[in-house]
Amino acid sequence: MGSRILTMKRQAAELGRIRTGYSRPNPNPGKGPIPVKSKTFVLSSHSREYIAAAAELYGGRVEQWTPQRSSVAQWRVITEAPELRAILPAGDVLNQSYEMWGGGGCERRCDGVTESISRRPCVCLAKYGEEWHKRPPTQVCRPTSRIGAFLPDLPDLGVWRLETKSYYAADVLAGGLDTVLQATGGTGMLPVRMWIEQRSRVVDGKTKQYQVVMVVPSLPKLRHALSGPISTAAALDPSSLDRPAIAAAPADVPDYVAEARQCRTVEDARAVWHRANKAGHVDPKGSDELSQRLVQIAQDIAAGVDTQTGEAADQDDEHGPDGDGVYDAEFVDDQDDDEPPTAYPSAAWPEVAAPGGGGR
């Protein structure tokens, strides 16, 4: 049996990134690329195969691209699809922090109270006060949200990391995911729909345009998202949660007629009817065809007819009827409510087979 390093994170391989914007060349050669907000998601990866598959699925053109502050070329596609269908792994998949990046990588990473790299109290709060988040990103940390999600219709097993630096998206993502996590406990995978929503708000008399990344459960009804974990099969096909259950195939009905023909006594034949009645395979009033066939077999047994061949026994046989026309057969009178019927329009239990009649 294998062993693990207890302090090491266990996570799926990262196949690529899901971005909310891209950059285009600056007409001024002395300046860096111009960032552009995208209305659809941008997928990027080191693997051209993944991006080619994404372009075929979501639309867009495969192109080579080098991220800022990197010398390693990657591949990307600006998708044309209005939304992505994804599956969130089990657990709390949202990772958020205030971050500031420079030429040497991440310079500050803070939870709003403590800056984790320097172990100091929040630098932005101490320097600019409660309204520090309104300052430009060149001065303060930016809220950064990351989610690892499976894109089930793309190749290989691994996650695509969704990353956004929108202040408003951070709030919306946390609120929505926390509601679902509270209901499911984070113990199962969750299918979601993701899209970029354009919004606006008025601040200090000015209208501000901004983007929000929407990540919502992709389930037929809200109750499915709040009623606990769902199966992996349901995560891959959420519509199955709203399909009516397939009725179980009816159980095979025993061949009661064949059983009755094996009986040697009327009582054994009546016992076959009792079993059929308890199983719900005959009408308790005996109006169905099966009951009438069982009645006929009981009559044949009582008359000494071979139920297998249909041949009548010798009338002088010692087992024939007595002088009163009564067959010698033992009968135990039980008082169950599921007694075989005593009479039908087309057939009737012989006196010896009817409850309370015939036998000695």
C-alpha positions, 0 to 999 in steps of 0.5 A, spaced: 500 500 500 502 506 498 504 512 502 503 520 502 507 526 504 501 528 509 503 536 508 503 536 501 497 538 497 494 533 492 491 536 486 490 535 479 494 537 473 493 544 471 492 543 463 491 550 462 488 557 464 481 560 463 482 568 462 477 574 462 482 578 457 487 578 453 493 583 450 494 586 444 500 590 441 501 597 443 502 602 437 507 605 441 513 601 440 516 604 447 510 601 451 508 594 453 502 591 450 495 594 451 490 589 456 483 588 453 477 585 457 474 580 453 466 578 452 468 571 452 473 567 455 480 566 453 483 559 454 491 558 454 495 552 454 502 550 453 499 544 449 497 546 442 492 540 442 488 542 448 487 549 445 485 546 438 480 542 441 477 548 445 477 552 438 473 546 435 468 546 441 467 553 443 469 557 436 475 561 435 482 561 432 488 558 435 494 563 435 501 563 439 502 567 444 507 569 449 504 572 456 507 578 459 513 577 464 514 571 460 519 568 455 515 562 454 510 562 448 504 558 449 497 557 445 491 561 446 484 561 443 479 567 444 472 563 444 466 565 441 461 561 445 457 565 450 458 560 456 463 554 458 460 548 461 465 545 467 465 541 473 468 543 479 472 538 483 470 536 491 472 541 496 473 548 496 475 550 490 475 557 490 482 561 492 482 568 493 487 573 496 489 580 495 496 580 490 501 585 487 505 582 482 512 585 479 518 583 475 520 578 480 513 575 481 508 576 486 511 581 491 505 581 496 499 576 498 494 578 503 488 576 506 485 583 507 488 582 514 495 579 514 500 580 508 503 572 508 510 574 505 512 579 509 508 577 515 506 584 516 499 587 517 495 589 511 500 594 507 494 597 503 490 598 509 495 601 513 497 606 508 491 608 504 485 607 509 479 603 509 478 606 501 484 603 499 481 598 494 479 604 490 486 606 488 489 604 481 492 597 481 499 600 480 498 603 487 495 597 491 494 590 491 488 587 486 483 582 489 485 575 485 480 569 485 482 562 482 478 556 481 480 550 478 475 546 474 474 540 469 472 541 462 469 534 461 469 535 453 476 537 452 482 531 452 485 528 458 484 529 466 486 535 469 483 542 471 483 549 467 484 554 472 480 560 472 483 567 474 479 574 475 482 580 478 475 583 478 473 586 485 466 585 484 467 578 481 471 576 487 464 578 491 459 574 487 464 568 486 465 567 494 457 568 495 455 563 490 460 558 492 459 558 499 451 557 498 453 551 495 458 548 499 454 549 505 449 545 502 453 539 499 459 540 504 464 540 498 464 532 498 462 531 491 463 534 484 458 540 481 457 541 474 457 549 473 455 554 467 460 560 467 460 566 463 462 573 463 457 578 465 458 586 463 455 590 468 455 598 470 454 602 477 454 609 479 460 611 483 460 618 486 456 620 480 460 617 475 458 610 471 463 605 472 463 599 467 465 592 470 465 585 468 463 579 473 465 572 472 458 568 473 459 561 476 452 558 477 450 550 478 448 547 472 442 543 475 435 542 472 432 545 479 435 549 485 433 543 489 438 539 486 444 544 488 442 544 495 440 537 497 447 534 498 452 531 493 450 528 487 453 522 483 459 523 478 454 520 473 449 526 474 455 531 474 457 529 467 449 529 465 445 534 470 439 533 466 439 525 468 437 528 475 430 531 472 428 524 468 423 520 471 426 513 474 425 507 469 420 502 472 423 496 474 421 490 469 416 486 472 418 479 475 417 473 471 410 470 473 411 463 475 408 457 471 402 456 476 399 451 471 405 447 470 406 447 478 398 445 479 399 439 474 404 436 478 400 436 484 397 429 486 391 432 491 386 437 490 389 440 496 396 441 493 392 444 487 389 449 492 395 451 495 398 453 488 392 458 487 394 460 494 401 462 492 398 465 486 393 469 490 398 472 495 403 474 489 397 478 486 397 474 480 390 472 480 383 475 482 381 474 489 374 473 486 377 468 481 374 471 475 381 471 471 383 466 466 388 463 471 384 461 477 379 458 472 385 453 469 387 452 476 380 450 478 379 445 472 386 442 474 383 441 481 377 438 478 381 433 474 385 431 480 378 430 483 375 426 477 382 421 477 384 425 470 391 424 469 393 432 468 399 430 464 396 426 459 388 428 460 387 420 460 381 418 465 383 413 471 379 406 471 372 408 474 373 401 478 379 404 481 379 404 489 381 412 489 374 413 485 368 416 488 364 413 493 356 411 492 355 418 494 359 421 488 364 424 493 372 423 492 376 420 498 381 426 499 383 429 506 382 437 506 384 442 512 379 447 513 383 454 514 380 460 515 384 465 511 381 471 507 385 468 501 381 462 500 380 460 492 373 462 489 368 457 491 364 458 484 364 462 477 360 462 471 364 458 467 368 453 472 367 452 480 372 448 485 369 441 486 366 440 493 372 436 495 376 442 493 372 448 496 373 451 503 369 446 508 367 441 503 367 434 500 373 431 504 373 427 510 
